[in-house]
Amino acid sequence: MGRPAVSVVPGDLSVTVAGEAVTLIPERAIYWPRVQALIVADLHWGKAATFRAAGVALPPGTTTDDLARLSGALRRTGARQLILLGDLFHARPGREADHTLGAIAAWHARHPALDILLVRGNHDRRAGDPPAELGIEVVDAPHRSGPFVLRHEPAEDPEAYALAGHLHPACIVTGAGRQHARLPCFLLGLRGAVLPAFGSFTGTSVVEPRATDRVFVVAGNAVIAVPA
């Protein structure tokens, strides 16, 4: 799917959904200022470790890098809550890897006052809930929070605006000379939004927006509105 070229405006992008002001940030997350919550989807912690456990030679460090980016987003926004829209761990072998759990424990120690909520996704059901010592509250979807219903797999709700992940959405943006780039994106519909995957080792899937959808791509340190 090709989309028109756009002008880059560095930084975050504020939008209104369900009557709430939220900020789309280039760390591939949504910040909800009224409740000081950072919302992310599809971290897939330990995915590279899962591949290594299966004999695929991959370098370590992806989870550590993603944790550093998550810390930066928390610090930059001043968020007091972290809402995880499913697929926190990729699979049980990666979850149980010592270096994965060690990196996560060290990250958690740097954020002792952070309230964390996980809405279970399909990978969480296979990988198992996070270790109790991380203090993460775990719930099943759908989970209501203010004007939003939190879930992993996108689905419209008759009573609230849905926030979800699961699709790892991306958009192909075209420019002059037929140049194009495949970029992760936020997909904001009339009744729900899909967040880009936060994890850096997740892959993406090109989505076809509906006429009423708003699309915002993540290009480096900028979130950019893509014309319909």
Salt bridges, closest charged atoms under 4 A:
ASP12 OD1 - ARG76 NH2 2.90
GLU20 OE2 - ARG34 NE 2.88
GLU27 OE1 - ARG76 NH2 2.84
ASP42 OD1 - HIS44 NE2 3.59
ASP42 OD1 - HIS152 NE2 3.87
ASP42 OD1 - HIS168 NE2 3.37
ASP66 OD1 - ARG69 NH2 2.93
ASP87 OD2 - HIS44 NE2 3.42
ASP87 OD2 - HIS152 NE2 3.16
GLU96 OE2 - ARG92 NH1 3.93
ASP129 OD2 - ARG120 NH2 2.80
ASP140 OD1 - ARG120 NH1 3.03
GLU153 OE2 - ARG125 NH2 3.90
GLU156 OE2 - ARG210 NH1 3.77
ASP213 OD2 - ARG210 NE 3.60
